[in-house]
Amino acid sequence: MVFTDLPYDAGQKAEFARQMFGHIENRTTDLADEILEVDPRSYSDPALARRERAEIFGTVPVVAAHGSQLPEPHDFLTVQLPNNEIVLVRQPDGEVRGFVNICRHRGARLVMDDAGSRRFFSCRYHGWTFAGDGTLRAIAHEPTFGQVDKSCLGLLEVPVEQRHVSSGSWTRRAVM
């Protein structure tokens, strides 16, 4: 059972959420009237895990990194999210952008390193090269690919927002 399955209307669920955030803010908790028993299968059921990834983690922000992990322009970090892997890249203007970690040519994993500093990312299979802003910059042996509009084949960007010094990412748009 996930939150969306609970037998409460939207107003009741909103009230539960307000109470929960109140507890977080006040560092308090509710005590249950009785012991809550949880079916252990809920921790190992693959179907439930898929639903949770889609219905919970696919629609809410995910804290992906701390800003201190990307201190300088061109620093990058690969992060495994519930639905895919992304590459976070510090831009020259100080912003952080995120991209799905796949080459747009054949879908191969693009960045193998966990972290580092690079101006460009090249696919190890066919040499497609992307700039840190996600644009497709070069294609090895480009004439063999025919007419290619590079402006349409940049990395798939995911929304990223920095708050304080954390970088978060939303995953639903990245899968599409």
C-alpha positions in Angstrom: 0.0 0.0 0.0 1.3 3.5 -0.8 0.1 6.9 0.2 -2.2 7.2 -2.9 -4.0 4.0 -1.8 -5.0 5.2 1.6 -8.7 5.4 2.1 -8.7 9.2 2.8 -9.9 12.1 0.6 -7.6 14.8 -0.6 -8.5 17.1 2.3 -7.6 14.5 4.9 -4.3 13.6 3.1 -3.5 17.4 3.0 -4.2 17.6 6.8 -1.9 14.6 7.4 0.8 16.3 5.4 0.4 19.6 7.4 0.7 17.7 10.6 3.8 15.8 9.4 5.5 19.0 8.4 4.6 20.5 11.7 6.2 17.6 13.5 9.4 18.1 11.4 9.5 21.8 12.1 8.8 21.3 15.9 10.9 18.1 16.2 7.9 16.3 17.7 6.0 13.1 16.8 2.7 11.4 17.4 2.4 8.2 19.4 0.2 5.4 18.0 -2.5 3.9 20.1 -1.2 0.4 19.2 1.7 -1.3 17.6 1.7 -0.9 13.9 2.4 -4.2 12.1 3.8 -4.0 8.6 3.8 -6.9 6.2 7.5 -7.6 5.5 6.7 -8.2 1.8 6.3 -4.5 1.4 10.1 -4.2 1.7 10.9 -6.7 -1.0 8.0 -6.7 -3.5 9.3 -5.6 -6.9 5.8 -4.5 -8.1 5.4 -2.2 -5.1 8.9 -0.8 -5.6 8.0 0.0 -9.2 4.8 1.8 -8.1 6.7 3.7 -5.4 9.3 4.8 -7.9 6.6 6.0 -10.3 4.1 7.5 -7.9 6.3 8.9 -5.2 9.9 9.3 -6.3 8.9 10.2 -9.9 6.9 13.2 -8.9 8.7 14.8 -5.9 12.0 16.6 -5.8 15.0 14.4 -4.9 18.0 15.8 -3.1 20.7 14.7 -5.5 23.8 16.4 -4.2 25.3 19.1 -1.9 26.5 22.2 -3.7 30.0 21.7 -2.2 30.4 18.6 -4.3 30.5 20.9 -7.4 32.7 23.8 -6.3 34.1 24.9 -9.6 32.9 25.5 -13.2 32.9 22.2 -15.2 32.9 20.0 -12.1 30.5 17.1 -12.5 28.9 14.4 -10.5 26.9 11.3 -11.6 24.0 10.5 -9.3 21.7 7.5 -9.4 18.1 8.5 -8.9 15.2 6.2 -8.4 14.3 6.2 -12.1 17.6 7.0 -13.9 21.1 8.2 -13.6 21.9 11.9 -14.1 25.0 14.0 -14.5 25.1 17.3 -12.6 27.4 19.9 -14.1 28.5 23.2 -12.6 28.2 25.8 -15.3 30.6 28.7 -15.8 27.9 31.1 -14.5 27.7 29.1 -11.2 24.4 27.4 -11.9 24.1 23.6 -11.8 22.4 21.8 -14.7 21.4 18.1 -14.8 21.2 15.7 -17.7 20.2 12.1 -18.1 23.5 10.1 -18.3 23.0 8.6 -21.8 24.4 9.4 -25.2 21.6 10.5 -27.6 23.0 8.4 -30.4 22.4 4.8 -29.1 21.5 5.3 -25.4 24.8 4.1 -24.0 25.9 5.4 -20.6 27.8 8.6 -21.3 29.8 9.4 -18.2 31.5 6.5 -16.4 33.3 8.5 -13.7 31.5 9.2 -10.4 32.9 12.8 -10.3 35.5 15.1 -11.8 36.0 18.2 -13.9 35.4 18.2 -17.7 34.4 20.7 -20.4 33.2 17.9 -22.7 31.8 14.4 -22.4 32.4 11.9 -25.2 30.6 8.6 -25.7 33.1 5.8 -25.7 31.3 3.9 -28.5 30.9 6.3 -31.4 32.6 9.4 -30.2 29.6 11.7 -29.9 30.8 14.7 -27.8 28.6 16.9 -25.6 29.5 20.1 -23.9 28.9 20.7 -20.2 25.8 22.6 -21.1 24.4 19.5 -22.8 24.8 20.6 -26.4 26.0 18.1 -29.0 29.3 19.6 -30.1 30.9 17.0 -32.3 30.3 13.6 -34.0 33.3 11.5 -34.9 33.3 10.6 -38.6 30.2 12.8 -39.0 29.8 12.3 -42.8 29.0 8.7 -42.2 25.9 9.7 -40.2 24.3 11.7 -43.1 22.5 14.9 -42.3 22.5 15.5 -38.6 20.9 18.5 -36.9 23.1 18.8 -33.8 20.8 21.4 -32.2 18.1 18.7 -31.8 20.3 16.0 -30.2 21.7 17.5 -27.1 21.6 15.7 -23.8 18.2 15.3 -22.2 18.0 17.9 -19.4 16.3 17.4 -16.1 15.0 20.2 -14.0 17.5 21.2 -11.2 17.1 23.7 -8.5 19.6 24.8 -6.0 18.4 25.8 -2.5 21.0 27.0 -0.1 23.8 24.7 -1.2 21.9 21.5 -2.2 21.1 20.5 -5.7 17.8 18.7 -6.3 16.3 17.0 -9.3 12.9 16.0 -10.4 12.9 12.7 -12.2 9.6 12.4 -14.1 10.5 14.7 -17.0 13.9 13.0 -17.4 12.3 9.7 -18.3 10.2 11.0 -21.1 
